[in-house]
Amino acid sequence: MPRSLPRSLPRSGARGSTRRTYALRAAALAAVAALSLATACAGPPKDGPAPGGAAAFKLSPGTPAAAGELDSFTWALYAEPPTLDYIAAFDYPQNTVLSNVCESLMRWTPQLTVAPGLAEKASNPDPTTWVYDLRPGVKFHDGGVMSADDVVFSLGRQLDPDGGSAWNSNFSNVESLTKTGPLQVTVKLKQPDSQFPQYMATAAGVVASKAGVEKAGEDYGTSGSLDCTGPFKLGAWNKGQSIELHRFDGYWGSKAKSAKAVFTFLTDPSARTNAMLNGEADGGYLIPTESYDRLSKSGVGTLYFGEGLSTVNVNVTSMKGPLGDVWVRRALSMALDRRGFVKAGLGGAGTATNSLTTKAVWAAAPEEVRKAAFDGLPSPEQNIEEAKALIKEAGATGKTVTIATSPIGQDVSLLATAVQAAGSKIGLDVRLKTIAPNAFTALFTDPQAREGLDMFPETYYDSITDPMDLLSNFQTGAFQNYAGYSDPAYDDLVAKARADYDPARRTAAAAQLQKKAAEQVLWIPVAEWPTAVFLNKRITGAPTTISYLYYPWAADVGAAAR
């Protein structure tokens, strides 16, 4: 989900459980966990029924390749992007559009691997140096030709602590960005950083024209050209209604199969579904979960599921109230009916989990490390009696906590009500605060928007195929560490993992971080959730994986075979 922004949060004095009885209670919890360990470790099933008798779903590696070109296609978005400035591209609406207009040094493929992008070669001559050799002759949308100067400028905007970049923390180890040739840029790091080269395949690595950005000034990203290099260039932006993209005929790679792509903003889930059913929209990602069954049986198109690298969680935003006690957080987690939520809130397309990370992000880890990352995590099964006992011993009976809800979709609204129901069963007073769909994004960027909240539902997607993407959020000062959690031992492990290029050693440290995050219940994990995409019968070619946030997916969309 949204990336960490370059601002430090005050420490809230959050505490872990220091009661002497913790060891006894931990032993009891471990015994419960052992009963359903296999379930706790299960990733999204490849096919067949989802857990708990929910509807069946199957992960597809992709959609059929396009058979021909299109004049245009229309895509449904659940919200209008507040900006298309790449340094602020941290959420679904922005990246779904921007990935087709602006490109990065490296490319995240539909198979969730890293490949060359605007840099045809990336080399690592020593642990603190990355050299990017650029493709020659790459044109910007406004006519310029990409050079090393544009790369230094574009990455420099991310590095600027006063620039408001959503990706600034990913540049925290950068010592210098230097043009070392007309088509070569060298990045010097303060210390080895295994994450930095991976993030160069996300919006963090986007290259835009220096001249174009400077010409646009403060209007960059909200009007006029983005002056990037992608297969589409920005066309008309009808505020409150739609954004048009037009095929860029000067593109360096394979040209887009559609001459135009239109993104229409439909904040109401029913309206979004109806638009896909009646042909007003040809397709969309982030399908309303309550519409899975209706769309899959409609006969007007196909609903696909793919690897999402996504977990649905309850983000703990404040530890100043009752949630400052780890026993209360643990009790609320234990009381959640995860399987009921997966069935109702995710339309059966998901897997109940008590892991913050998905199985798929551990792909580079050795088998023993993957096992260590998931073995011993708490059970995802509901345990009301044990949760009640924790609330009573914490002295939290009758205490009030507030969670945000929104009509943005059932994955949000039903999770909030599930948390409320869990609280009522164990003696907590959980209150709901409704947030409008277009204002929901502000919860990630604006402390004032989180005023009065203790929690909000968050679907977190990993932007790289590495568990550190999520687990780094609990480092002291990380922007998504809204509750101000601080643990020097956790910070040291993050630094250790980040500095290690060896996947086995890095993921071994990440496995320890996962255990610490689970023990402290820093967020409440609920479910793994695949990516969903609907395509009507006239179009095909869109990837099924979460890669669409950084890969130019719309260029692959074309006419379906007749």
C-alpha positions as CSV (number, residue, x, y, z in Angstrom):
1,M,0.0,0.0,0.0
2,P,1.2,3.6,0.4
3,R,5.0,4.0,0.8
4,S,6.8,5.5,3.7
5,L,7.1,9.3,3.5
6,P,10.0,11.4,4.7
7,R,8.7,12.6,8.0
8,S,9.4,11.3,11.5
9,L,6.6,10.6,13.8
10,P,6.8,11.3,17.6
11,R,7.3,8.3,19.8
12,S,4.1,7.5,21.6
13,G,5.7,5.6,24.5
14,A,4.2,2.4,23.1
15,R,5.0,-0.5,25.3
16,G,5.1,-4.3,25.0
17,S,4.0,-6.7,27.6
18,T,6.3,-6.7,30.5
19,R,4.0,-8.6,32.9
20,R,5.7,-11.5,34.7
21,T,2.8,-13.7,33.6
22,Y,3.6,-13.1,29.9
23,A,5.6,-16.3,29.6
24,L,2.7,-18.4,30.9
25,R,0.3,-16.8,28.6
26,A,2.6,-17.0,25.7
27,A,2.9,-20.8,26.3
28,A,-0.8,-21.1,26.2
29,L,-1.0,-19.1,23.0
30,A,1.7,-21.3,21.5
31,A,-0.3,-24.4,22.3
32,V,-3.4,-23.0,20.6
33,A,-1.3,-21.9,17.6
34,A,0.1,-25.5,17.2
35,L,-3.4,-26.8,16.7
36,S,-3.8,-24.9,13.5
37,L,-0.3,-24.2,12.3
38,A,-0.9,-25.6,8.9
39,T,-3.7,-23.1,8.4
40,A,-1.7,-20.2,9.7
41,C,1.0,-20.9,7.2
42,A,-1.2,-21.4,4.1
43,G,-0.7,-19.0,1.3
44,P,-3.4,-18.3,-1.4
45,P,-4.5,-21.7,-2.8
46,K,-3.6,-22.1,-6.5
47,D,-7.1,-23.5,-7.2
48,G,-10.0,-25.1,-5.6
49,P,-12.1,-23.9,-2.6
50,A,-11.0,-21.2,-0.3
51,P,-10.8,-22.0,3.4
52,G,-13.9,-22.2,5.5
53,G,-16.2,-23.3,2.7
54,A,-15.9,-20.0,0.8
55,A,-16.3,-19.8,-3.0
56,A,-13.6,-21.3,-5.2
57,F,-11.0,-19.2,-6.9
58,K,-8.0,-19.9,-9.0
59,L,-4.8,-17.9,-9.6
60,S,-4.1,-17.2,-13.3
61,P,-0.6,-16.4,-14.5
62,G,-2.0,-13.9,-17.0
63,T,-4.8,-13.2,-19.5
64,P,-4.8,-14.3,-23.2
65,A,-2.6,-12.1,-25.4
66,A,-4.3,-9.5,-27.5
67,A,-5.3,-10.6,-31.0
68,G,-5.4,-7.1,-32.5
69,E,-5.4,-3.4,-31.9
70,L,-8.1,-1.2,-30.5
71,D,-9.1,2.4,-31.0
72,S,-9.7,2.8,-27.3
73,F,-10.8,1.1,-24.1
74,T,-12.2,2.4,-20.8
75,W,-11.0,1.4,-17.4
76,A,-12.8,1.8,-14.1
77,L,-10.9,3.5,-11.1
78,Y,-12.4,3.6,-7.6
79,A,-11.0,7.1,-7.0
80,E,-9.4,10.1,-8.9
81,P,-5.7,10.4,-8.4
82,P,-4.9,13.6,-6.4
83,T,-1.8,14.0,-8.5
84,L,0.2,12.1,-11.1
85,D,3.5,13.5,-10.0
86,Y,5.7,10.3,-9.7
87,I,7.2,11.3,-6.4
88,A,3.7,11.2,-4.8
89,A,2.7,7.9,-6.6
90,F,2.0,5.8,-3.5
91,D,-1.5,4.4,-3.9
92,Y,-3.6,2.4,-6.3
93,P,-5.3,5.1,-8.4
94,Q,-2.1,7.1,-9.1
95,N,0.0,4.1,-10.0
96,T,-2.6,2.3,-12.1
97,V,-2.5,5.3,-14.4
98,L,1.1,6.5,-14.0
99,S,2.7,3.1,-14.7
100,N,1.6,3.5,-18.4
101,V,3.0,7.0,-18.8
102,C,6.2,7.1,-16.7
103,E,8.9,4.5,-16.7
104,S,11.6,3.5,-14.2
105,L,15.3,2.6,-14.5
106,M,14.3,-1.1,-14.0
107,R,11.0,-2.9,-14.7
108,W,8.9,-5.1,-12.5
109,T,7.5,-7.8,-14.8
110,P,4.1,-9.5,-14.7
111,Q,6.0,-12.5,-13.2
112,L,7.1,-10.1,-10.3
113,T,10.7,-10.2,-11.2
114,V,13.1,-7.3,-12.0
115,A,14.2,-6.7,-15.6
116,P,16.0,-3.9,-17.4
117,G,13.9,-0.8,-18.0
118,L,15.2,2.6,-19.0
119,A,18.5,1.3,-17.9
120,E,19.6,-1.5,-20.2
121,K,22.2,-2.6,-17.6
122,A,22.6,-2.3,-13.9
123,S,25.9,-3.3,-12.3
124,N,27.2,-3.4,-8.7
125,P,31.0,-3.2,-8.9
126,D,31.2,-2.9,-5.1
127,P,28.7,-3.2,-2.2
128,T,28.1,0.6,-2.1
129,T,28.0,1.4,-5.8
130,W,25.3,0.9,-8.4
131,V,25.9,1.9,-12.0
132,Y,23.0,2.3,-14.5
133,D,23.8,2.4,-18.2
134,L,20.9,3.9,-20.0
135,R,19.2,3.0,-23.3
136,P,20.2,5.3,-26.1
137,G,17.7,7.3,-28.1
138,V,14.8,7.1,-25.6
139,K,12.4,10.0,-26.3
140,F,10.3,12.0,-23.9
141,H,6.7,12.7,-24.8
142,D,7.4,16.4,-25.5
143,G,10.3,15.6,-27.9
144,G,13.4,15.6,-25.8
145,V,15.8,12.7,-25.6
146,M,16.6,11.0,-22.3
147,S,20.1,11.6,-20.9
148,A,22.0,11.0,-17.6
149,D,21.1,14.6,-16.6
150,D,17.4,13.6,-16.6
151,V,18.0,10.6,-14.4
152,V,20.1,12.6,-11.9
153,F,17.4,15.2,-11.8
154,S,14.5,12.8,-11.4
155,L,16.1,10.7,-8.7
156,G,17.2,13.9,-7.0
157,R,13.6,14.9,-6.6
158,Q,13.0,11.7,-4.6
159,L,16.1,12.4,-2.5
160,D,15.2,16.0,-1.6
161,P,14.0,15.8,2.1
162,D,11.8,18.9,1.5
163,G,10.2,17.6,-1.7
164,G,7.5,15.6,-0.1
165,S,8.4,12.4,-1.9
166,A,6.5,9.3,-0.9
167,W,9.7,7.3,-1.7
168,N,12.2,9.4,0.2
169,S,13.0,6.7,2.8
170,N,14.1,4.4,0.1
171,F,16.9,6.9,-0.7
172,S,18.0,7.2,2.9
173,N,21.3,5.3,2.1
174,V,22.1,7.3,-1.0
175,E,25.3,9.3,-0.6
176,S,25.4,10.8,-4.1
177,L,23.8,10.6,-7.6
178,T,26.4,11.4,-10.3
179,K,26.4,11.6,-14.1
180,T,29.4,9.5,-15.1
181,G,28.8,9.5,-18.8
182,P,26.2,10.9,-21.3
183,L,24.1,7.7,-20.7
184,Q,25.5,6.5,-17.4
185,V,24.5,7.4,-13.8
186,T,26.4,6.1,-10.7
187,V,24.7,5.9,-7.3
188,K,27.0,5.8,-4.3
189,L,25.5,4.5,-1.1
190,K,26.4,5.2,2.5
191,Q,26.3,1.5,3.2
192,P,25.2,-1.6,1.3
193,D,21.4,-1.5,0.6
194,S,19.7,-4.6,-0.8
195,Q,16.4,-2.7,-1.1
196,F,17.5,0.3,-3.2
197,P,18.2,-1.6,-6.5
198,Q,14.8,-3.4,-6.2
199,Y,12.9,-0.1,-5.7
200,M,14.4,1.2,-9.0
201,A,11.7,-0.9,-10.6
202,T,8.9,1.1,-8.8
203,A,7.8,4.7,-9.0
204,A,11.0,5.5,-7.0
205,G,13.0,4.9,-10.1
206,V,10.9,6.9,-12.5
207,V,12.7,9.2,-15.0
208,A,11.0,12.3,-16.3
209,S,12.4,15.1,-18.5
210,K,14.2,17.7,-16.4
211,A,13.1,20.4,-18.8
212,G,9.5,19.3,-18.7
213,V,9.2,19.1,-14.9
214,E,10.9,22.5,-14.5
215,K,8.7,24.1,-17.1
216,A,5.5,22.8,-15.4
217,G,6.7,24.0,-12.0
218,E,4.1,23.6,-9.2
219,D,1.5,22.4,-11.7
220,Y,3.5,19.3,-12.5
221,G,1.4,16.2,-12.1
222,T,-1.9,18.0,-11.9
223,S,-2.2,19.5,-15.4
224,G,-0.4,19.4,-18.7
225,S,2.2,16.9,-19.8
226,L,4.1,14.6,-17.5
227,D,6.9,14.5,-20.1
228,C,7.9,10.9,-19.4
229,T,8.9,8.0,-21.7
230,G,6.1,5.5,-21.4
231,P,4.0,3.9,-24.2
232,F,1.2,6.4,-23.4
233,K,1.3,10.1,-22.9
234,L,-1.2,12.1,-20.8
235,G,-4.2,13.5,-22.6
236,A,-7.2,15.3,-21.3
237,W,-7.8,15.2,-17.5
238,N,-11.5,16.0,-16.9
239,K,-11.4,16.7,-13.2
240,G,-13.9,14.6,-11.2
241,Q,-14.6,12.4,-14.3
242,S,-11.8,10.9,-16.2
243,I,-8.2,10.8,-17.5
244,E,-7.3,10.0,-21.1
245,L,-4.0,8.5,-22.2
246,H,-3.0,8.6,-25.9
247,R,-0.6,6.2,-27.5
248,F,2.9,7.6,-27.8
249,D,4.1,6.9,-31.3
250,G,7.7,7.7,-30.5
251,Y,8.0,5.0,-27.8
252,W,11.3,3.1,-27.7
253,G,9.7,-0.3,-27.1
254,S,6.7,-2.2,-28.5
255,K,3.9,0.3,-29.2
256,A,0.7,0.2,-27.3
257,K,-2.1,-2.0,-28.8
258,S,-4.8,0.6,-28.1
259,A,-4.7,4.1,-29.5
260,K,-6.3,5.5,-26.3
261,A,-7.0,4.4,-22.7
262,V,-9.7,6.2,-20.7
263,F,-9.8,6.0,-16.9
264,T,-13.2,6.8,-15.5
265,F,-13.6,7.6,-11.8
266,L,-16.4,5.6,-10.2
267,T,-16.3,5.9,-6.4
268,D,-19.5,3.9,-5.8
269,P,-18.8,0.1,-5.9
270,S,-22.2,-0.6,-7.4
271,A,-21.8,2.0,-10.1
272,R,-18.3,0.6,-10.9
273,T,-19.7,-3.0,-11.2
274,N,-22.7,-1.8,-13.3
275,A,-20.3,0.1,-15.6
276,M,-18.4,-3.1,-16.3
277,L,-21.6,-5.1,-16.8
278,N,-23.2,-2.6,-19.2
279,G,-20.0,-1.9,-21.2
280,E,-19.5,1.7,-20.0
281,A,-16.1,0.3,-18.7
282,D,-14.3,-2.5,-20.4
283,G,-12.5,-3.6,-17.3
284,G,-10.9,-2.7,-14.0
285,Y,-8.6,-3.8,-11.2
286,L,-9.6,-3.8,-7.5
287,I,-13.0,-5.2,-8.3
288,P,-15.6,-4.7,-5.5
289,T,-15.5,-8.0,-3.6
290,E,-19.3,-8.1,-3.3
291,S,-19.4,-8.2,-7.1
292,Y,-17.1,-11.2,-7.7
293,D,-19.9,-13.7,-8.0
294,R,-22.0,-11.4,-10.2
295,L,-19.2,-10.5,-12.6
296,S,-17.9,-14.1,-12.9
297,K,-21.4,-15.3,-13.8
298,S,-22.4,-12.4,-16.0
299,G,-21.4,-13.8,-19.3
300,V,-20.1,-10.4,-20.5
301,G,-16.5,-11.1,-19.6
302,T,-14.0,-12.9,-17.3
303,L,-13.0,-12.3,-13.7
304,Y,-9.3,-13.3,-13.2
305,F,-7.3,-13.6,-10.0
306,G,-3.5,-13.3,-9.8
307,E,-0.7,-13.0,-7.2
308,G,-1.3,-9.8,-5.3
309,L,1.6,-9.8,-2.8
310,S,-1.2,-8.2,-0.6
311,T,-2.4,-8.7,2.9
312,V,-5.5,-7.2,4.4
313,N,-4.7,-5.8,7.8
314,V,-5.9,-3.6,10.6
315,N,-3.4,-0.7,10.8
316,V,-2.9,0.3,14.5
317,T,-2.5,4.0,14.2
318,S,-2.3,5.0,17.9
319,M,-1.0,3.3,21.0
320,K,-1.9,6.2,23.3
321,G,-5.1,4.6,24.4
322,P,-6.2,1.0,25.1
323,L,-4.2,-0.3,22.1
324,G,-1.0,0.8,23.9
325,D,-1.3,-2.5,25.7
326,V,-0.1,-5.5,23.7
327,W,-2.6,-7.7,25.5
328,V,-5.4,-5.6,24.2
329,R,-4.0,-5.7,20.6
330,R,-3.5,-9.5,20.9
331,A,-7.0,-10.0,22.3
332,L,-8.6,-8.0,19.5
333,S,-6.6,-10.1,17.0
334,M,-7.7,-13.4,18.6
335,A,-11.4,-12.3,18.6
336,L,-11.5,-11.6,14.9
337,D,-13.5,-14.0,12.7
338,R,-11.0,-14.0,9.8
339,R,-12.7,-16.8,7.9
340,G,-16.0,-15.0,8.1
341,F,-14.4,-11.9,6.8
342,V,-12.8,-13.7,3.9
343,K,-16.1,-15.2,2.9
344,A,-18.2,-12.0,3.3
345,G,-15.6,-9.2,2.8
346,L,-13.4,-10.8,0.1
347,G,-16.1,-12.8,-1.7
348,G,-14.3,-16.0,-0.7
349,A,-11.2,-15.1,-2.7
350,G,-8.6,-15.0,0.0
351,T,-7.0,-16.9,2.8
352,A,-7.3,-16.2,6.5
353,T,-3.8,-15.5,7.9
354,N,-2.0,-14.2,11.0
355,S,1.1,-13.3,8.9
356,L,1.7,-9.7,7.8
357,T,3.6,-10.9,4.8
358,T,2.4,-13.2,2.0
359,K,4.1,-16.5,1.2
360,A,5.0,-15.3,-2.3
361,V,7.4,-12.5,-1.1
362,W,9.6,-15.1,0.4
363,A,10.3,-16.7,-3.0
364,A,14.1,-15.9,-2.7
365,A,14.4,-17.5,0.7
366,P,15.7,-21.0,1.3
367,E,13.0,-23.5,2.4
368,E,14.3,-23.5,6.0
369,V,14.0,-19.7,6.2
370,R,10.5,-19.7,4.8
371,K,9.5,-22.3,7.4
372,A,11.1,-20.2,10.2
373,A,9.2,-17.1,9.0
374,F,5.8,-18.8,9.4
375,D,6.3,-21.5,12.0
376,G,5.0,-20.6,15.5
377,L,2.9,-17.6,14.4
378,P,-0.3,-17.2,16.3
379,S,-3.3,-19.1,15.0
380,P,-5.7,-17.2,12.7
381,E,-8.6,-19.0,14.4
382,Q,-11.1,-17.1,16.5
383,N,-10.7,-17.7,20.3
384,I,-13.2,-15.5,22.2
385,E,-12.7,-17.0,25.6
386,E,-8.9,-16.5,25.6
387,A,-9.4,-13.0,24.2
388,K,-11.9,-12.1,27.0
389,A,-9.4,-13.2,29.6
390,L,-6.7,-11.0,28.1
391,I,-9.0,-7.9,28.1
392,K,-10.0,-8.6,31.7
393,E,-6.4,-9.0,32.9
394,A,-5.4,-5.8,31.0
395,G,-8.1,-3.9,32.8
396,A,-9.6,-2.8,29.4
397,T,-13.2,-4.0,29.8
398,G,-15.5,-1.2,28.6
399,K,-12.7,0.9,27.1
400,T,-13.3,2.6,23.8
401,V,-11.3,2.4,20.6
402,T,-12.2,3.8,17.2
403,I,-11.7,2.3,13.7
404,A,-12.2,4.1,10.4
405,T,-14.7,2.6,7.9
406,S,-15.6,3.7,4.3
407,P,-18.1,2.8,1.6
408,I,-15.0,2.5,-0.7
409,G,-15.7,-1.3,-0.7
410,Q,-16.7,-4.3,1.4
411,D,-13.1,-5.2,2.0
412,V,-12.9,-2.0,4.1
413,S,-16.4,-1.6,5.5
414,L,-16.9,-5.3,6.5
415,L,-13.5,-5.5,8.1
416,A,-14.3,-2.5,10.2
417,T,-17.6,-4.0,11.3
418,A,-15.8,-7.4,11.9
419,V,-13.4,-5.6,14.3
420,Q,-16.4,-3.9,16.0
421,A,-18.1,-7.3,16.4
422,A,-14.9,-8.8,17.8
423,G,-14.6,-6.0,20.3
424,S,-18.2,-6.3,21.5
425,K,-17.7,-10.0,22.2
426,I,-14.7,-9.4,24.5
427,G,-15.7,-6.3,26.3
428,L,-14.3,-3.5,24.2
429,D,-16.4,-0.7,22.9
430,V,-15.3,-0.4,19.2
431,R,-16.7,2.7,17.4
432,L,-16.8,3.3,13.7
433,K,-15.9,6.6,12.0
434,T,-16.9,6.9,8.4
435,I,-14.5,8.3,5.8
436,A,-15.5,9.2,2.3
437,P,-13.8,7.2,-0.5
438,N,-12.0,10.2,-1.9
439,A,-10.7,11.1,1.5
440,F,-9.5,7.6,2.5
441,T,-6.1,8.1,0.9
442,A,-5.5,11.0,3.3
443,L,-5.3,8.6,6.2
444,F,-1.9,7.6,4.9
445,T,-0.5,11.0,4.5
446,D,-2.2,13.4,6.8
447,P,-1.9,13.1,10.6
448,Q,-5.0,15.3,11.0
449,A,-7.0,12.8,9.0
450,R,-6.1,10.2,11.6
451,E,-7.1,12.3,14.5
452,G,-9.4,10.4,16.9
453,L,-8.6,7.1,15.2
454,D,-7.0,4.1,16.8
455,M,-7.1,1.8,13.7
456,F,-8.1,1.7,10.1
457,P,-8.4,-1.2,7.5
458,E,-5.4,-1.3,5.2
459,T,-4.7,-3.6,2.2
460,Y,-0.9,-3.5,2.0
461,Y,0.7,-4.4,-1.3
462,D,4.4,-5.1,-1.5
463,S,6.1,-3.0,-4.1
464,I,9.0,-5.4,-4.4
465,T,9.1,-9.2,-4.1
466,D,10.8,-9.0,-0.7
467,P,9.3,-9.2,2.8
468,M,11.4,-6.2,3.9
469,D,9.0,-4.0,2.0
470,L,6.3,-4.4,4.7
471,L,8.4,-5.3,7.7
472,S,10.5,-2.1,7.4
473,N,7.3,-0.1,8.3
474,F,7.8,-0.7,12.0
475,Q,11.3,0.8,12.1
476,T,11.5,3.9,14.3
477,G,10.4,6.9,12.3
478,A,9.0,5.1,9.3
479,F,6.0,7.0,8.1
480,Q,3.6,4.0,8.2
481,N,4.7,3.4,11.7
482,Y,1.8,5.8,12.7
483,A,1.6,4.5,16.3
484,G,5.3,5.5,16.9
485,Y,6.5,2.0,17.8
486,S,10.2,2.0,18.7
487,D,12.4,-0.9,19.5
488,P,16.2,-0.6,19.0
489,A,16.5,-4.4,18.5
490,Y,13.9,-4.2,15.7
491,D,15.7,-1.3,14.1
492,D,19.0,-3.2,14.2
493,L,17.5,-6.2,12.5
494,V,16.0,-3.9,9.8
495,A,19.4,-2.4,9.2
496,K,21.1,-5.8,9.1
497,A,18.6,-7.2,6.6
498,R,18.7,-4.1,4.4
499,A,22.5,-4.2,4.2
500,D,22.7,-7.8,3.1
501,Y,22.6,-8.6,-0.7
502,D,22.6,-12.3,0.0
503,P,18.9,-13.5,-0.1
504,A,19.4,-16.3,2.4
505,R,20.9,-14.1,5.1
506,R,18.6,-11.2,4.4
507,T,15.4,-13.2,4.6
508,A,16.7,-15.0,7.7
509,A,16.8,-11.6,9.4
510,A,13.4,-10.8,8.0
511,A,12.0,-14.0,9.5
512,Q,13.1,-12.7,12.9
513,L,11.4,-9.4,12.2
514,Q,8.2,-11.1,11.3
515,K,8.2,-13.0,14.6
516,K,8.8,-9.7,16.5
517,A,6.0,-7.9,14.6
518,A,3.6,-10.8,15.3
519,E,4.5,-11.0,19.0
520,Q,3.9,-7.2,19.5
521,V,0.8,-7.2,17.2
522,L,2.0,-4.1,15.5
523,W,-0.7,-4.4,12.9
524,I,-3.4,-7.0,13.0
525,P,-3.1,-9.3,9.9
526,V,-6.4,-10.7,8.6
527,A,-6.1,-12.2,5.1
528,E,-4.0,-12.7,2.0
529,W,-5.8,-11.2,-0.9
530,P,-5.1,-11.9,-4.6
531,T,-5.3,-9.3,-7.3
532,A,-8.6,-9.3,-9.2
533,V,-9.1,-8.0,-12.7
534,F,-12.2,-8.0,-14.9
535,L,-12.1,-7.9,-18.7
536,N,-15.1,-7.8,-20.9
537,K,-15.2,-9.9,-24.1
538,R,-13.8,-7.1,-26.4
539,I,-10.4,-6.7,-24.6
540,T,-7.6,-8.9,-23.3
541,G,-3.9,-8.8,-22.4
542,A,-3.9,-7.1,-19.0
543,P,-1.6,-8.8,-16.4
544,T,-3.3,-10.5,-13.4
545,T,-0.6,-9.7,-10.9
546,I,0.1,-6.7,-8.7
547,S,2.8,-5.8,-11.3
548,Y,0.3,-3.4,-12.9
549,L,1.2,-0.7,-10.4
550,Y,4.6,-0.2,-12.0
551,Y,4.5,-2.2,-15.3
552,P,3.0,-0.5,-18.4
553,W,0.1,-2.9,-18.5
554,A,-2.3,-0.9,-20.6
555,A,0.1,-1.2,-23.6
556,D,-0.6,-4.9,-23.6
557,V,-4.4,-4.5,-23.7
558,G,-5.8,-5.1,-27.1
559,A,-8.7,-6.7,-29.0
560,A,-9.7,-10.2,-27.9
561,A,-9.9,-13.0,-30.4
562,R,-13.4,-13.4,-31.9
